[in-house]
């Protein structure tokens, strides 16, 4: 694809730049173990490929598709367990970008594209990623769904797209 007319490039983070399964899988398993211990789910051995399908969803979308009838306090508790464990995985140095992600961002930045981070993640997660990988060196703006009450990023895009030069493209790993 030629980018000659493109001015603004939005980048999804998890699954696009960040090999997030490395921190999400152990975090998901920890949250699921809590559900099993509290008799809210049956014991199951989760493989990374099964867990990976939940990446990129907002918290609400994930729960609406995972265990829809789970009581709200348990959804909040498990979401908290997963979030805290993901931060722990960051601190342990287990978060990794895909090979050459930063090289691609750097080349696009040098060529003058406006680069926008756009993710369904929380502010805390976005800030941790920004700090760990020095993403502020590449992105002109960083936006996450929590800034918009966790609406999905495609809805966030409708709100923000007029803030940036037109002829825009989105780079992501899903539809």
N, C-alpha and C positions, 0 to 999 in steps of 0.2 A: 504494500500500500504506500502510495506517495503521500507525504505530509506537506507538500509545497504550499498548499492553501490553508493549512491548519495553523491556528494561532494559540489555542488553549488545549492542553491535554490533561484530562482527569485520570488519575491512577487509583484503582482499588488497591488495597494493601494486602490483606490476607489472601494467600493463594495466587497472588499476582506478583508482588515483589517479595513478600515474606512467606517463607516455607513454614507457615503457622502450625501445621500438624505436629511439628516437633514440640511445641509447648501446649497445644490445645488437647492432644490425645491424653497425656497424663493428667491434665486438669479435668477433662471430661470424665475419665475413669474415676477420679477421686470424688467428683460430684455424684456420679452414678452409684458408687459404693455407699455413699450416705443414704441414697434412696433405698437401696437394698437393706441396709442396716435398720432403716425405719419402716420396713415392710411396705414401701411405696412402689417397688419394682422387683421383678424377678432377677435372680442372679443370671448374669450373662457375661461371656467373655467378648469384649468389643475389639474388633480389628480396626486398625487405622483407617482403612478404606470405608468402613461403615461410619466412623466418627466424622470423617472428612466432609460428608454431605451436609453437616450442620454448620460448617464454616461459612461466614459471610452473611448469615441471617442476623436480623436484629434479635434481641432477647425475646421479644413478644412473638416474632415469627417462628423462632426455634421451638418455643414451648407450645405454640398452636399446632405444630406439626409433630412434636415428639411425644409428650404425655399431656394432652390437652386438658384432661380432667383432674390433673394434679392440683391440690389446694394451693392457693396463692402464697401462703407462708413458706411452703416447701419449694415452690418455684424460686422465690426470693432467696431462700437459704442456699439452694443448690447453685443458683447463679452467682451468689457471693463466694461460695467455695471455689467454683471454677475461676472466677475473676482473680481471687487471691492467689490461687495456685498458678495461674498464668503469670502473675506478677512475680511470684517466687521463681518460676522457670526463667523469666527474664533475668532476675538477679543471679541465678545460677549460671547464666551464660548460655542457656540452651536455645535462645531465640536466634534464628539464622535467616538471612535474606537468601533468595535464590542467587546462584552464581551470576555475576556480572550485572545484577540489578542496579547497583550504584553507578557502574560504568555507563549503562544506558541512560540513566537519569542525568548524569553529568554531561554526556554528549548532547542530549536534547536541550539542556539548560544553556550550554554554550551556543547552540544554534538559535537561541532566542525564543524558544517556546515558553509559554506561561504554563507551569506545571502545578497542578492542584491535587493534593491528597484528598480522597473522598472515600470514606469507609463507614460501615455500619457499626463501628466499634464505640467504646466509651471514650470520654475525654482522657481519663487516667491512662488507658491503654495507648491512645494516640500519643500522649505526652511521653510515656515510657519508650515507645518506639522512636519518637523524634529524638529523644536524648541518646538512646543506645546507638542508633545508626546515623546520628547527625543529619537527620532528614531536612532540617531547616536550611542546609546548604543547597538543597535541590528544589524544594517546593516553595512556590510563591505564596501559597496559602494551604492551610491544613484544616479540613472540615470533617467532622464525624456526626453520626446520627444523633448522639446524645445532645448535641448542641440544638437539635430540633425535636426534642422530646422523643427520641428514638424512632422517628418515622424512617421508613426504608430510604436508602440513599437515592433511589430513582425519584422519590418524591422530594428529597432535599435538592436534587439537581434542578428540578423545576423551579424551585425558589431562588437558587443562587446563580443559575446560568447567565442571567443578564448582567451580572457583576463582572463578567470577563469577556474578552474579545470573542466574537463569533467565529465560526469555522472551528468547531470544537469536536473533539473525539474522546471517547472513554476507552481505557485499557483495563480489562478485567478478565477474570477466569470463569465467569458464568454468563448466563443469558443476559 
